[in-house]
């Protein structure tokens, strides 16, 4: 287990604690900023431990970036994406431990740990489609003409994440996570202005679902986050049908810009 996690201005120790010693005894895990630690309940193990740890990273990401009750969906989306990429880059030991935990307790031989420590024979490829809670989400690269002045788009009507072909490095990781988090919010019926706890819950459940049921997609995302200097999209992916789930549309397209 990692000894600490650094995110934003915070450096927190990571500790297993008895329920009676938890900052909040009602929870399986706590972000205790007063005592500078992440607290994990002593009896946690397997996927429950992975889920509790990820929840703490999501909480700390939003807090460190000032994303709180009253912020809009776009802010929560980008806070999650940039927070996760920062976590990976500043905490390689914790990142490896988390992916090893996912690997050990997955029903298939997903080898997430080998991806993040760089021992795979070749980089994973970008998936063309993933499932989020059973709903198909298409992923494709788009040209400069299609992207306009944005790095990426999430097309709600088509349930499609579109990534500008010129994306490289950490920006590719951030934009990919950003657009897919829009998809997670869409599937979980998150409104533009929703409650803080609803954003956190959707991101936790939605991304854990991706990690569990889309190993190819998570291997690609984990590799892109782990090795930004080598990350690029390659050839443009042809347009595919978004499937029957498109009837869930609420908006047209949501852009990602700087």
N, C-alpha and C positions, 0 to 999 in steps of 0.2 A: 504494500500500500504506500502511496506517496506520503512524504512527511509534511508537505505543505502545498498550497496552491496560491499563485500570484495572479491577480486580475485587477486592472485599473490601478488605483493607489493602494490596494489591499494585499497583504501577505498573511494568509491564514494557515495555521497548522491544521492537519487532518487527524482526527482522533476517534477511535471507538470508545463509547462511554456507556455505562449502565443507564437504564431508563431513569433511575432516580437522580442521576447526575446531569441529565440533559437540560439545556437552557429552556427548552419547551418539552415537557414530558409527554405531550399529546402527539408529538411528531416522531417519525422514523429518522429524520435528519434535520439539522438546524444550521443556519449560518449565524454564528454568534460573533457579531462585530465588536461587542464590548470586550470580549476576552480573546479576540483575534484567532478564532478557530472555526473549522467546519466539524460538526459533531455528528457522528454516525452511530446509531444504536447498536449495541454490542452483539445482538443476535442476528443482525443482517448478514445475508450471504447470497451468492448467485445473482440472478437477474433483479431481485429485490434490492440488493446492494448497488448494482449498476444504476437502477432507476433512482434510488435515493441520492446517489452522488451526482447524477446528471441534473436532478432537480436543484441541488445546491448551486451548481455551476450556472444554471439558468437564472436563479434568484440573484446571485452575485453579479452576473452580467448586466441585468437590468438595473440593479441598484447602482453599480459603479458608473453606468452611463446616464444616470438620472432619468431612466424610463420608469414612470410610476403611474398611479391611478390618474386618469384624465388624458394620458397620451393616446394618440391615434394609432391605428393598426400599422401604418407605415413605419412609425417610430419603433414599435415592438418588433416588427419584422427585422429592421436593420440592427437593432440592439442585440437580438439573438445572433444574427449572422456575424457581426463584427466581434461580439463577445466570444463566440465559439472559436473563431479563427485566432483571436488573441490568446485564448486559453491554450490552444494547441501549440502556438509558437513560444509561449513563455513557460509552459509546463510539460516538457517532453516526457518526463518520467510518469507524471499523472496520466497523460494521454495514452502512453503505452499500457499502463496498468488497467485503465478503463477498457481499452480494446481487447486486452488479454482476458479480462473478466467476461466481456461479451462473447469472445471466442470459446472459452471453456464451458460456458453454459448455453450455447446455441445447439440446436438439434442437428445442424449440419457442420461440416468441416469448413467454416468460413474464413479462417486464417486472417482475421483482422489485425492481429498482432504482427504478423509477418509483413503486412502492407505498411504499417506505420513505422516499423523499424528498418524498412528498406531491403528486406531479404527476398522479395518476390522477383521472379526472373524477368518480368516486363511490367510496365505500368498498366493498371486497369484501364479499360475503355469507358467513355461516357455512356451510360445507359440510354436507350431510346424511350423507355417507359418505366415508371415505377407504380406501385400500388400504395395508396395512403388510406388506411382503414378500409381497404377493399375497392377504392375508387381509382381508376386508371388516370395517371398524369403523364402526358407526353413531355419529353425533353428534347429540344433540338437546337442546333446552332443556326444563327441567322447572319446575313450579310450586313455590311454597313448601311446599305440602302434600306433594308428592312428594319434595322435597329434605330435609325434616325439619330437623335442626340442622346440615346439611352444606352447603358451597358447591357440591359436585359429587360425583359417584360414577363409578366404573368398574365396570360389571356384567360380570363375567368370563363367565358362562354365555351371555349375549346378545351379548357382544363389543360393548358399547355404552358410549360416554362420555356422561354426563349432566351438563349444566351448569345451575345455578340461574339462572332467568330474570332475577333481580335483580342479577346480577354486572355491574360496571362497572369502568372504569379498569384500573389495573395488576393488580387482583385477578382480573379476567376473563382477562388474559393468563396469569397464574400458574396459575390453576385449569385453563384449557384445556390448557396444556402439561403440567400434572401428570396429568390424566386420560388424555391421549393417550400419555404416557410409561408409564403402567400398561399401556396396550394394547401398546406396543412390548415391554415386558418379558414380557407374556403370549405374544405371538407368538414371541419368541425363547427361550421356555421358561426364563426366569429364575426361580429359586426365591426364597422370602422371605428366606432367608439364603444368599447366593451370594458368589462371589469378586469382589473389587474390579474386577479386569480384565474379568470377564464383564459386570458392570453397564456399565462404560465402553464396551465393545465393542458391546453391544446398543444403547445410546443413540446411538453414532456411526453404526452401520450403519442402524439403524431410522429415525433422523431424516433422514439423507441420502436414504434411500429415499423418505420422505415428500416431501422437497424436489424430488426428481427426477421422481416419478411422480404427484404430487398438486399440481399448480401452483395450482389454485383454493384448496385448503386452505392451502398455504403463503402465498399472497398475503393471505388473511384473517388468519392468525396473525401474519405480519410487520407488517400494518397495525395490528392490535390492540396489538402490542408497541411499535410506533413512535409511535402517537398515543393513549395511554391516556385522555387527557381527552375524547376523542370516542367511546370504545369502549363499546358495549352490545350486548345480544343481540337485542333486538327481540321479535317475537311468539314464543310457544311453538311449537316444532316438533312435529307429531304423531308418535306412536310408529310406528316402522318395524320390519320384521323384521330380525334381525341376520344372517340367512343361515345356510348349512350349517356354517360354521366354528365354531358354538357348541359343538360336541362337544369342543373343546379346553379346556373349563372346568376350573378347579381350585378356585375360590372362588365366593362369591356376589357381594357388592358391596364395594368398597373406598371408604370415604368420604374427602372432603377437608374438614377442619375447621381452625379456629384455636383 
